[in-house]
Amino acid sequence: MECTSATAMFGTCRCCSALGSHLDILKEYHNDGVKEVFYDMFVKCFDYFLSTNKGLSTLICSKCITRLRDAYLFRTMVEETESLLLSTVRDIDKQLTVFVAVPSTNITENNVSSTECFDIKSEMNEDSPFESEYSCVQSVNVPENNVSTTAGIEIKLEMNEDCPDQNEDSCEMNMANDLKSNLVDGELELLRRFPVGKVMLLPTRQTLRGHCPLFVKYLEKMKGKRITPTNITKLLHGKSRSRTRNGLDKNYVTEKLANTINACTLLENSNATIFKTKTRAGYPCFYCREIFGSMDDLRAHQPEHPKSGLFKLFSRYTADSLVVYADVTDLRCTICEQNVPNLNELKTHLRRAHAKNYYADFEDRIVPFKLKGGSDFECQDCGFNFETFGAIERHMNVHYRNRICEQCGAGFVTMHRLKIHNYTVHREGSFPCGICKKIYVSYYKYKIHFDVVHKLEKKNKCPKCPEKFIDYFTKQKHLVEKHGAAPIRYKCNVCDRSFTRRFSLTGHMRRRHLEQKEIKCAHCQYMCYTKWELKVHMTRHGAEKLFECGLCKKSYTRQKALKEHAKVHFNDRRYPCDVCGQSYTQNCALKEHLKTHHPDFDGTQ
């Protein structure tokens, strides 16, 4: 079986130390339409967490992948078989249950003939989990003649002191009325079908307060009120914040409330610095949205905001949009000043050492980062390093996959981000550019094209001077040349070459080391390494010539070809012949001249 859309890397297998082109255990691949992450399969099969030390390889060879899949499939088969067997056993137990049809008897005054009154009490089994708060013991007065030992309740015969012998008729009348008021039609017949203690008598309006006093209390509070989810939450938890955060029952916690409490517990008792997602200008403060060029400036600013306002601040967000970025550099507990390595250790420390309330069953909404300055961003979960904040921000979706895109398998922290992803990436449509006639499938991509290419908007501001730039790479070049910043380099793990852009490194790996031609033309058998090469190739299949020369009206399919043609009109002869001195406007014309007039020239003379 093959992994589709897989990009192999050269290195050592983490499992068997085999050297070659392998896949990454932390990335997501598709195998016969099934998404799989080898690291997660390892954890599920063997309950073993691989070390994420930066010096260790994260690759796995094809042989180890096959063995891991076999183990994963075997575990899945065992779990499904066990579930099937358990359901079969439950079905057999249901088939062995025998129901006895008992004819119903109407209790009237004529049935009451005994002069003695007894109490029938349904008592809870000693093993019942509802003995303390919801214990239900109900007494029903019935005549002795109607007492049946086949009833599905425990029967105790006691003399009723309220029924003296001298008033037998009134006693019998009261017993019949009690039965009519306490028993539902068919209830006694139903109880006879079950063993003693399995089924309790149904509560009535008169006995409900004794059975479930807490339920009656809430009903009385909601009497005469319009019932909404907000009202129910206030009635259950009260309006006091201290009661809500300290004395909250897990069964009544909403997702939004649990996420808010968890975030406040971690941030109020630590020195973490919270911020919104990084923009071109810098790091926005989560409290006041003021933007700072460096994380050091934000750390110095944030003590101005009291942490007591975090609960109110987080409550403004919906359950689907609450996400907090936190810098956890030199993280410590502010209660005891103990240093902790990461957020997970802080959660454990606060619960065990300080008895703080934390709901671990709900999703994490705090995304940790270690921002030490420069271009080195380290992931707190796997230890990988990234050159830009945008790269590590996208990488964190691998660890916080609370919501999964059904179309491409991408993971996101919140549903809000998943909706934005679907709107910008998978939204189908046709948005043509009115200037260059290019067509885009989403308005988001069209807007970026129009602002950058035609309006030439400079949205990338230098954090150290007022100058602005069209794109991120031009700004980074300016920082290196004018302000002495360290250049961002993407290094090859095989040949030690470095590149200024990540896609250049990816193309280098495919072309020089892996020799993977994964891009295929839809009209012919041509295959290439990059989408740009395919775009150049597609001009051979009758692409529309949109780029026209304003002088001679010649048209071209590419803007680059138009620029080369323009050199003819300006007599830009920058390619001279080293043999005869004749110059040409295009390099291809010079090569043709050498081939025709100087075939013996090899360029070394």
N, C-alpha and C positions, 0 to 999 in steps of 0.2 A: 504494500500500500504506500502511496506517495502523499507527501504533504504539499498541498497546493499553496501558492503564494509564499513559498519558503525561500529565504535568503540565507545560504550557508556561509559560514565563516571559518577561516583556517585557524586551527589551534588543537588543543589537547582535550580529549573526552574526559569529562569529570568523573565518570564511572569506571572506565577501563583503561584510561590514560593512552588511548589510541590517538595517533597524530593524523590529521587530515582536515577535510572540509566538513564541519558539523553544524548542527542547529543549536539555537540558544534555549536553555531550559526555562528562561523567564519570559520568553515571548510567546505570543498566541499564534497557533497554526491551524490550518483546516485539513482534516483527514477524512476523505469521503463524505464531505458535507458536515462533519462534526468538528466543533471547535475544541481545541485541547491545549493545555499549558502543562508542560512536563513537570514543572516544579509542583503544581497542585496535585498532579497524579501521584507523585512521589509521596506527598504528605498523606493523601487519602489511603494509598495502598499500605504503606509501611509505618505511618505515623512518625516519620523521621524528617526533621528539618535540616536541610543542607546549610552549611555555613555560607555566609555572604561576604566573606573576606575579599577585599579588592584584589589580593594577590592570587586568588584561586580562579580557575577557569569555570566558565558557566556554560560550556558546550557539552553536547551529548551526541554520540555517533549513532548511525542507523541501526547497528546491531543491538545496542542498549535500548534504543527506542522500541524496537520490536519486542524485546523481553519485558520492558515496562508496560507496553500495551497489553501483552498477554496477561501480566499480573493484574492490571486494572480491569480487564474484561472478566478474568476469573473471579475477582472480588465482587464485581457487579452481578455476575451470574449467581453467586452464592447468596447475595442479599435478596435478589428477586425470587430465588427458589425458597428461601426461608420465609419471605413474606407470603408466598403462595401457600406454603404448608400451613402457616398459622391461620390464614383465612379459611383453609379447608377444615382445620380442626374446629374453628368457631362455627362453621356451617354444620358440622356433625353434631356439635353440642346443641345447636338449635333444633336439629331433627330429632334428638333424643328427648326433648322436652315434651311431655304429654299434657294436653289440655283436657280437662273434664268439664263437660257442659252440665251446668246445674240449673234446673228450672227456677225461674224467679218466683218469689212468693211475696204477695202483697201483705204488708203488715197493717192490719186494721184493728179496730177495737175488739172484734170478735176473737182475734188470735190471742189476746191477752187474757190468760186464765189463771196464771199463778199468783199467789199472794206474796211471793218473795221477789225482791228486786236485787239484781246483781250488776256489777260494773265490769264491762269489757274494756281492757286497757291494751293498747298496742304499744309495746315497749321496744326501745332501740336495742339492737345487738351490741354487745360490748365492744365489738371491733368496728362499729360504725364511726366514720370520720366526723359526723355531725353531732356528737354527743354534747359538746360544750355549749355552742351558741345556737344551734338549730335543732336541738333535741325536741322531738315531737311525741308527746304521750297524750293520748286522747281517751276520755272515758265516755262510754255510751251505755245507757240503761236499756236493757232488754229483758223480756220475760225469760224465766228459766226454761220453759218449754221450747223456746226458739234458739237456744244456744246449741251450736253445732261444733263438734270437735274437728270437722274437716275444714273449717275456715282457715284462711292463710294468715291468721294473726294469733298471738298468744292470748288466751282467755283466762281471766282470774275471776273467781266467784266470791263476791263479798256482799254482805248484807248492806242494804242502803238504809242509813239511819233516818232519812227523810221520808221513809215510806212505812209508817206504822201499820200494824195488822188491822186496827179498827177502821182504816180508810182505804180498803183494797181497791174500790172502783176508781177513786181519784188517782191512786198510785199507778194503776194500769194505764189510765188515760195519759198521764204525764210521761210514762215510759214510751208509749207509742208516738207521742208528739216529739220526744227527743230523738227517736230514730229517724222520723221523717225529716227533721231539721238538720241532722248531722250527717246522714248518709245520702250520697248521690245515687241516682237510679243505676243499678247494675254494679255498684261499688262492692257490695258484699260478695257477689258472684265472682268478681275479678280477684278479690283477695283470696278466695278459696283455691285458686289455681296455683298459688305460689307457696313455697315453704314459709315457715314462721320467721318473721323478721326481715323478709326480702322486700316487702312493699308496705308502706305506711298508709294510714288513713288520710284521705284528702282533708286539708284544713278548710275551715269555713270562716265566714266573716267574724263569728263570735270567738273562734279559737285561734285566728291568725296572729293576734297580738302575742299569745303565749308561745306559738311556734316560731315565728320570725319577727321579733320585736324591732330589729334594725330595718327590715323591709317596710314595716308599718310606719316607722319613724320617717323614712324618706317619702312614703306616699302622702303622709300628712303634710310634709313640707311643700309638696308639689300640688296640693289641693287648691283648686281655683286659679291656678297659674297657667300661662301659655308655655307649653313644654318645647324647648329647643335644646340642641346639643350644648350650647353655652350655659343655659340654666342648669342642666343636669351636672355639668362639670363643677359649677359653683356650689351646688347643693352637696355634692360628694366631698369636695375638698375644702370648701369654705373660701372666704375672700382674703384671709390672712396669708401673706407670702411665706412667713416662717412655718406655718402649718403645712403649706403645700410642699415646701422643699424638704422638710425634715420628717413629717409624719405621713408621707404619701404611700398608699397601698399600690403595689405593683400592678394589680389587676385592673386598676382604674387609670393608669398612666397613658396619656396619649403620646403619639410619636413626637409631636412638636414639643410638648412639655418635657419629655425625657431627654431629648436632644439639648434643650435649653439648660436643664439642670446639669447634665453631664459637662457641657461646655463651661458653665459658670464654676462648677466644682474644680475643674482642672486649672482654669485661668486665674481664679481668685486666690488660689493657694500655690501659685508658681510665679516665676519671673518671666514667663513667655511673653513675647512681643507680638501682638496681632496686627494684621494688615489686610487690605483688600488685594486683589490680584494686581500684579505689577503692570504699570503702563509704560509708555515710551519715556515719560518724564521721570519716573521713579516709583517709590513705594508709597501708596496712600495709607494714611492712618485709618484704622477701622472705626475710631470714635468720631473724628471730625473731618475726615476725607482730605486733610492737608497732605500734600505730596512732598516727599523727601528724596533727595538724590541718592542717598546711601542709607543702609540699615543702621549704621551707627548714629546718624542724626535722628532717625525714628526712635531708636531705643532711648536716647536722651530726652526726646519730646514726650513719650507716652506716660511717664509718671505724673504728668499734669492732669490726666483724666483718672478720677477715682474708679476703682474696680467695682464699687457697690452699684454702679449703674449698668453693669453688664446684663443683668436679668431683664431689665426693661428694654435695653438695646436689642437683645436677641429676640425678645417677644414680638418685635415689629416684623420679623421675617416669617414667612410661611414654612410649613414643614418641608416643602420641596425646594426651597431656595436658601435655607440656612447652611452656609459653609464658611469656615473661618480658617484663614491661613495664619500660622503661628511660627515665629522664629524661635527655635528651642536651643540656640547656642548657649552653652554653659547653663543648662537647665538645672534648677534646684527647687526644693520645697521651701516656701516662705514661712511655714509654720515652725519647722525645726532646723531650717537652713541646711538640710542634707542635699548633697548633689545626687542627681539621678541621670542616667544616660539617655533616656528617651521617654516619650509619653506613656508607653505601656508600663514601664517601671513606675512612673509617677502615679498611674491609676492604682496599681497594686499597693504602693506605699500609702496613699491617702486612705484607702479602705482598711488596711490592716493596722497601720500605726496611729491614724487619727480618726478612724471610724466614720469617714465621710460617705455620704450616700452617692452611689453611682450605679446606673442601670446598664449593665454590660450586655444585655440582650438586644439593645438597640444599636443602630449603625453609628459609626464614628463620623462626626462632622468637622473635626479639627484636623487639618492637613499640616503635618510638621515639615519644617525646612531648617537647614543650618546654613545661614547666610553669613559667611565670614569675610565677604568682600572679594573683589576680583572676579575672575571668570570660572571659578571652581565651585560647582554646586553639587553637593553630595546627597544622595537619597538616604533617608533615615531607616528605610526598611530593608534594602538590599545592598547598600554601600556603593552603588554605581556613581560615577562622576559625570557631570554634564557641563558643557561650555556655556550655555545660556539658561536664563530662568525659564524661558518658554519651553525649552526642551525638557527640563525636569518637571515642569508643571504638567505637560502632556504625559510624561512617564508616570506620574503619581496616579493616573487613572488605572494603571495596571494593578495597584495595591488597594485602591478604594473603588471597587467595582460594585457599588450599591445598586446601580441601574445599568442594564445592558441594552445596547441597540440591537434590535432583532435583524436588521438588514446587513450590518457590517461587523457586529460583535464587539464594537468599542464599548468600554466601560466608563461610567461617570459617577461622581460623588452623589449628585442629587438628580431628581427627576427634571428639575428646571433646566439643568445643563443638557440633559438628554433631549429635551424638547428643542432647545436651541440648535443642537447638533442635527436633529432631523430636519429642522426648518432650513438651515443653511447648507447642509450637505446633500440630503436625500429628497429635498423638495423639487419635484419635476416641473419644468416650465421652459419658456423660451423668452430670453431677454436680449434682444439685439442692440448693439451699439450703433447709434445713429451717425457716427463719424467714420469708423473704420469697418463697419458692417460685421464685426465679430458677434457671435451668438453665445450666450451663457445660459446655463441651466438654472441659475438662481440669481435673484436680485442682489444678494450679498456679493457674489463674485463679480457681477457687472458693475456694482458701485465701486469696488476696489479698483477695477480696471479703469473706470472713467476718471476717478480721482487721481490715480497715479500717472496714467499715460497721457490723458488729455488736459486735465486741469493742473497737473504738475503740483499738487498740494504737498507741502512739506510738513508732515505730521510728526517726524522723528526729531525731537529737540535734544540738543546737546545738554547733558546735566551740569556742565561746567562753564558754559557760555551761552549767549542768546541765539546762536546760529541753529538753523533748522535744515533738515535733509529730507529727501524724497523717500528713501528706504533705510532699513536698519543697517545694511552693510556699508553704505556711504557714511553714516554717522559713526560706525565703529572705526572706519578708516580715518576719519577726522580725529577721533579720540586718540588713536595711536600716533598720528603725525603731529598734532598740535598740542596735546595734553600729556603725551608720554605714557598712555595706558598700554597695558600688556595686550598684544594682539591675540585674538582667538584663533587657535589652530586645531584642526581635527586630524589626529595622527593615525596612520595605518599601523595595525598591529603586526604586520608581516614584514614590510620593507622599510619602516621608519620614515616614510614620506609623510608630509603634512599638507593640509589644504585649508583654505580660508572658509569654505562652505561644506556643509555636511553632504549635500547631494554630489559634490565633486568627489568626496571620499567614497561614497556608495558606487559611483560610476567607475572609479579606479579599482575597487575590489572586484566588481563584476568583470571588468575588461582584462585586468592584469593577472589576477590570482584565481578567480573562480571560473572565468571564461563562460559566464552564463548570459546567453542571449534570450531574455525572457519576453521581450517586446516583439510582437508579431504583426505584420501587415494583414489587414482584413481582405485585401484584394489580390495578394500574391503570396509567395512563399518567403518573402524577405523577412529576416529577423535581425534585431539590433539590440544594443545594450540599454539605450536611454530613449525616453519619449521624444527628446529633441531630434535625435537621429531619425525616428519614425516620421516626425513632422516634416523634416527635410525630404524624406523619401516620398511622402504623399503628394508632393508637387508633380511627380511623374504620372500620377493617375488623374490628370485633368483637373487640378485644383483651380479655382477661380483666381484670375489675375486682378487683385485689388489695388496694387501699388503702381500708379501711372506716373511717368515722367512728365513734368510740366513744360519741357522744352520741345521734345520730339514725340510726345504722346505714346511712347512705348510703355507696355504694361508688364508687370512681373508678379509672380506669386509670393515673393518674399521681399521684405523691406531691405534686407541686406543686399539682395541682388540689385535693387534700385539704387542704393548708395554706390555700389561698384560701377553701375552704369553712369552715374552722375560725374564720375571722374573724367569721362570722355569729353563732356562739354566744357569742363574747366581745365582741360589739358594737363591733368595731374599725372605726369609721367614719373612715378616714384620707383619704378622697377627697371634699372639700366642693365644692359648686357655687359658682362665683364670682358668679353672678347672684342666686340666691335664698338661698344659704347652706345648703341641704339637703346632708347628708353621706351617703356610701355606703361599704360595706365593700369593694367591688371597683371597679376603674377602668372595667371594661366597663359596669357599671351606671350610672356617672356619664356616660359617653358616650351611653348610650341615653336618659338623662334630658335631656341637652342637646339631643339630636336631636329629642326629642318636645316639650319645653316651651320651649326657647329656640333655635329653628332659625336665628335671625338672629345668634346669638352666634358670633363667630369667634375668641375667645380673646385678642383684643388690647385689649378694653375694660377 
